[in-house]
């Protein structure tokens, strides 16, 4: 399964938070695949904190600091 890592949308809930992958768009992702995507995003955006957001049901990021 290919997940586009270049797609980013601004969160409506929190300024500065980016939504990278909405999990409802990929219902068959395993925990291992989610962790792999998070690792790839950490490498791509080292200046951002990458995390799994339960409210957004998505992999998100925010600026470090």
C-alpha positions as CSV (number, residue, x, y, z in Angstrom):
1,X,0.0,0.0,0.0
2,X,1.4,3.4,-1.0
3,X,0.6,6.3,1.3
4,X,1.4,9.8,-0.1
5,X,3.8,11.5,2.4
6,X,3.8,14.8,0.6
7,X,0.1,15.5,1.3
8,X,-0.3,17.9,4.2
9,X,-3.4,19.7,5.4
10,X,-3.7,22.3,8.2
11,X,-5.7,21.1,11.2
12,X,-8.9,23.0,11.9
13,X,-8.6,22.1,15.6
14,X,-5.1,23.5,16.3
15,X,-3.1,26.2,14.5
16,X,0.3,25.0,13.4
17,X,-0.7,21.3,13.5
18,X,-0.5,19.4,10.2
19,X,-2.5,16.4,9.3
20,X,-0.4,14.0,7.2
21,X,-2.4,10.8,7.0
22,X,-6.1,10.4,8.0
23,X,-6.4,6.8,9.2
24,X,-10.0,6.4,8.0
25,X,-8.6,6.7,4.5
26,X,-6.4,3.6,5.1
27,X,-8.6,1.3,7.4
28,X,-6.4,-1.7,6.7
29,X,-3.1,-0.2,8.0
30,X,-1.4,-2.3,10.7
31,X,0.3,-0.9,13.7
32,X,3.6,-1.8,12.1
33,X,2.7,0.1,9.0
34,X,1.6,3.1,11.0
35,X,4.9,3.1,12.9
36,X,6.8,2.9,9.6
37,X,4.9,5.9,8.2
38,X,5.7,7.8,11.4
39,X,9.4,6.9,11.1
40,X,9.4,8.1,7.4
41,X,7.7,11.4,8.4
42,X,10.2,11.9,11.3
43,X,13.0,11.6,8.8
44,X,11.3,13.9,6.3
45,X,10.4,16.6,8.8
46,X,13.1,16.6,11.5
47,X,11.9,20.0,12.8
48,X,8.4,18.7,13.6
49,X,7.1,16.4,16.3
50,X,5.2,13.5,14.6
51,X,2.5,11.8,16.6
52,X,-0.7,9.8,16.4
53,X,-3.6,12.0,17.2
54,X,-6.7,10.3,18.5
55,X,-9.0,13.3,18.1
56,X,-8.1,13.8,14.5
57,X,-7.8,10.0,13.9
58,X,-4.7,10.8,12.0
59,X,-0.9,11.0,12.0
60,X,-0.1,14.6,12.7
61,X,2.8,16.9,13.4
62,X,3.5,20.2,15.1
63,X,6.6,22.4,15.3
64,X,9.1,21.3,17.9
65,X,9.7,23.6,20.8
